[in-house]
Amino acid sequence: MTESLDARFVRLSPRQRDCLRLIYDRKSTKDIAAILDLSPGTVSGYCAEAIQVIGARNRIDAAEQFEAYERKPAPFNQYPQSGGVVSEAVSRPTSSQEEVAPWRHWLPVRTRGAEGNETGIIARLVWIPVFALVFAIGFGMLAVGVRATSDLVAGRTAEQ
């Protein structure tokens, strides 16, 4: 069974909605990034996710479909209509499960629909050596496993 178009719009996160509103206003990715205080790559990610959720052909098509959805008077439209400017934050109802703990901002994992999805520069600089150490340990364990397997296959023992 296919999902209705209205249900697809309800699944959009607040940031995806903000990006689509600004795309409808013909703003570039750089302009949207400056307005929403995000990086251009993050804006592109939000746009790509929104296009996929809506099932649109491209970002302009997604923005036009979303604008038509917001203008449509619907009893189940829980989001207020926008004048096309992202001056006020449009938030969706959240449950206690969707609230992000402060320590989660240090993790390099994006939380869908949550405010503050950006990992700060300090956290990024901390995670780089952590990932390097984890990969080095993993590679070392792989090498030991390959050596042990080759020794077993060759019939060598520890005493030889």
Secondary structure, DSSP 8 states (H G I E B T S, - for coil): ----HHHHHHTS-HHHHHHHHHHHTT--HHHHHHHHT--HHHHHHHHHHHHHHHT-SSHHHHHHHHHHHHHS--TT--S----S---S-------GGG---GGGGGSS---TT-S-----HHHHHHHHHHHHHHHHHHHHHHHHHHHHHHHHHHT--TT-
